[in-house]
Amino acid sequence: MYKRILLKLSGEALASRESTFDSKVIADIAEELKQINALGVEVAIVVGGGNIIRGKFAQQMNLPRVEADKMGMLGTMINALAVMGGLENNGVKAYMQSAVDCPKVCDIADNRKALEHLAKGEVVVYGGGTGNPYFSTDSGAALRAAEIGCEAILMAKNGVDGVYTADPDSDPCATKYDTLTYREVLDKNLKVIDATAAAMCMEAGIETIVFSMADLHNITRVVLGEKIGTTITV
């Protein structure tokens, strides 16, 4: 169904209860992406940093927002390195870029270089968010997807299998949306994706599919066009 996608992974998705990183999860992601690559689909990944630093922790330390966001950006770079290493250890060639300039670690984000590596069948892993405070990794995902011409953002979630009318954990009457538009997401103030990211995707014509990563085979199912989770359209 898609020729080029961007997979958005939260930092928490990479962690276990005992450790900052879950090597099995990373290996399972690599195996899934290997199969997707074999289908001829180009894949980029944007990772969050929530397994390393959360906003709540920064608030408890009484850190200024700008400094806390810088910590978060560095956390995503650590996660991107972990994902890249995990992919390559499991037979998937990967290439990392970051919005934060760190030449001894990886290349700076560059859409032309990213496209060259995608064309070679490599997975491009992005760290550093947008490189600016006050922007979430949702915005980073939307920005990178627009830069390299992705048709869809696959937003793999922990503990939820789509977008609901309310929090399903606290509201037994909450129902899941099969489809939404970005305008509806903004008007209903649904918190699945931040407003900046929603506006960017709407302008660029990029779909977002929100689904559960409890079963990592869902990634391939979405790529093949199976209706899973919630699809957000222009």
C-alpha positions in Angstrom: 0.0 0.0 0.0 2.9 2.4 0.8 6.2 2.9 -0.9 7.8 5.0 1.9 6.8 5.3 5.5 8.0 6.8 8.8 7.7 4.8 11.9 7.3 6.9 15.1 8.4 5.0 18.2 8.1 6.4 21.7 11.1 6.0 24.0 8.9 4.0 26.4 8.3 1.4 23.6 12.0 0.5 23.7 12.1 -0.1 27.5 11.3 -2.9 29.8 10.2 -2.8 33.4 13.7 -3.6 34.5 15.8 -1.7 32.0 16.0 1.4 29.9 16.2 -0.8 26.8 14.5 -4.1 26.0 16.8 -5.9 23.6 14.1 -8.3 22.5 11.7 -5.5 21.5 14.5 -3.9 19.4 15.3 -7.3 17.8 11.6 -7.9 17.1 11.3 -4.4 15.5 14.4 -5.2 13.3 12.8 -8.5 12.2 9.6 -6.8 11.2 11.4 -4.0 9.3 13.5 -6.6 7.5 10.3 -8.1 6.2 8.9 -4.7 5.2 12.2 -3.9 3.4 11.8 -7.2 1.5 8.5 -5.9 0.2 10.3 -2.9 -1.4 9.0 -0.4 1.2 11.4 2.4 2.3 11.4 3.0 6.1 12.5 5.8 8.3 12.2 5.9 12.1 11.9 8.8 14.5 12.3 7.9 18.2 11.3 9.7 21.4 13.2 9.9 24.6 10.7 9.1 27.3 12.6 6.1 28.6 15.5 8.3 29.5 14.0 11.7 30.4 10.4 12.7 31.0 9.0 16.2 31.4 7.7 15.4 34.9 11.2 14.6 36.0 12.4 17.9 34.6 9.6 19.7 36.5 10.6 18.0 39.7 14.2 19.2 39.2 12.8 22.7 38.6 14.6 22.9 35.3 13.8 25.6 32.7 11.7 24.2 29.8 14.5 25.0 27.3 17.1 23.0 29.3 14.6 20.1 29.8 13.9 20.0 26.1 17.6 19.9 25.3 17.9 16.9 27.7 15.0 15.2 25.8 16.7 15.8 22.5 19.9 14.2 23.7 17.8 11.3 25.0 16.4 10.7 21.6 19.9 10.5 20.1 20.8 7.8 22.6 17.7 5.9 21.6 18.4 6.4 17.9 21.9 4.9 18.4 20.3 1.9 20.2 17.8 1.4 17.5 20.4 1.7 14.7 22.7 -0.8 16.5 19.8 -3.2 17.1 18.8 -3.1 13.5 22.3 -3.8 12.2 22.8 -6.6 14.8 19.8 -8.3 13.3 20.7 -8.0 9.7 19.1 -4.6 8.8 21.3 -1.9 7.4 20.7 1.4 9.1 21.9 5.0 8.9 21.4 7.7 11.5 20.9 11.4 11.3 20.1 13.9 13.9 18.7 17.5 14.1 21.3 18.1 16.8 24.8 18.7 15.3 27.1 16.0 16.7 29.6 15.1 14.0 31.4 12.4 16.0 28.1 10.5 16.5 26.2 10.8 13.2 25.4 13.1 10.3 23.2 16.2 10.6 19.7 15.8 9.2 19.8 16.1 5.5 16.9 15.0 3.3 19.1 14.3 0.2 21.5 12.0 2.1 18.5 10.3 3.7 16.9 9.6 0.4 20.2 8.2 -1.0 20.3 5.7 1.9 16.6 4.8 1.6 17.1 4.1 -2.1 19.9 1.6 -1.0 17.4 -0.3 1.1 18.7 1.1 4.4 16.5 2.2 7.3 17.1 5.8 8.2 16.9 6.5 12.0 16.4 10.1 13.2 17.3 11.5 16.6 17.3 15.0 18.0 13.6 15.8 17.4 13.4 19.0 15.4 16.6 20.3 17.1 14.6 23.1 18.8 12.9 23.3 22.3 9.2 23.5 22.6 8.7 21.0 19.8 7.7 17.4 20.5 9.0 14.3 18.6 5.6 14.2 17.0 6.6 17.4 15.2 10.0 15.9 14.5 8.2 12.9 12.9 6.0 15.2 10.8 8.9 17.3 9.7 11.1 14.4 8.6 8.2 12.6 6.9 7.5 15.8 4.9 11.2 16.3 4.0 11.6 12.8 2.5 8.2 12.5 1.0 6.7 9.7 3.2 3.1 8.7 2.4 2.3 7.8 6.0 3.4 8.0 9.6 2.9 4.8 11.5 2.5 5.8 15.1 3.0 2.7 17.2 1.5 3.2 20.7 1.9 1.4 24.0 -1.3 0.4 25.8 -3.7 1.7 23.3 -4.9 0.4 19.9 -6.1 3.6 18.3 -7.7 7.0 18.9 -10.7 7.1 21.3 -13.4 9.6 22.1 -12.0 9.6 25.7 -9.4 7.8 27.8 -10.6 4.2 27.6 -8.9 3.4 30.9 -11.0 5.9 32.8 -14.2 6.1 30.7 -15.9 2.7 30.0 -18.1 4.5 27.4 -15.1 5.6 25.3 -15.3 4.4 21.7 -12.6 4.1 19.1 -12.5 6.1 15.9 -11.8 4.1 12.7 -11.0 7.2 10.8 -10.5 10.9 11.6 -9.3 14.0 9.7 -6.6 16.2 11.1 -9.2 19.0 11.4 -11.3 16.8 13.6 -8.3 15.9 15.8 -7.6 19.6 16.3 -11.3 20.6 16.8 -12.0 17.8 19.3 -8.7 18.5 21.1 -7.7 14.8 20.8 -4.2 14.4 22.3 -3.0 11.6 20.0 -0.7 14.0 18.1 0.3 17.6 18.9 -1.2 20.5 17.0 1.9 21.5 15.2 2.5 17.9 13.8 -1.2 17.7 12.8 -1.0 20.9 10.9 2.2 19.9 9.1 0.8 16.5 8.1 -2.4 18.2 6.9 -0.4 20.6 4.7 1.9 17.8 3.4 -0.9 15.4 2.7 0.6 12.7 5.0 -1.7 10.1 6.6 -1.1 9.0 10.2 -2.1 5.5 11.4 -2.3 5.0 15.2 -2.1 1.4 16.3 -0.9 -0.8 19.1 2.6 -2.1 19.1 1.7 -4.9 21.5 1.8 -7.1 18.3 4.7 -5.8 16.2 3.3 -7.7 13.2 0.8 -4.8 13.1 3.5 -2.7 11.4 3.5 -5.0 8.4 -0.3 -5.3 8.4 -0.6 -1.5 8.2 1.9 -1.4 5.3 0.0 -4.0 3.4 -3.3 -2.0 3.8 -5.0 -3.9 6.6 -7.3 -1.6 8.6 -5.9 -1.5 12.0 -6.2 1.2 14.7 -7.2 4.7 13.6 -6.3 6.3 10.3 -6.0 10.1 10.3 -6.4 11.7 6.9 -6.2 15.2 5.4 
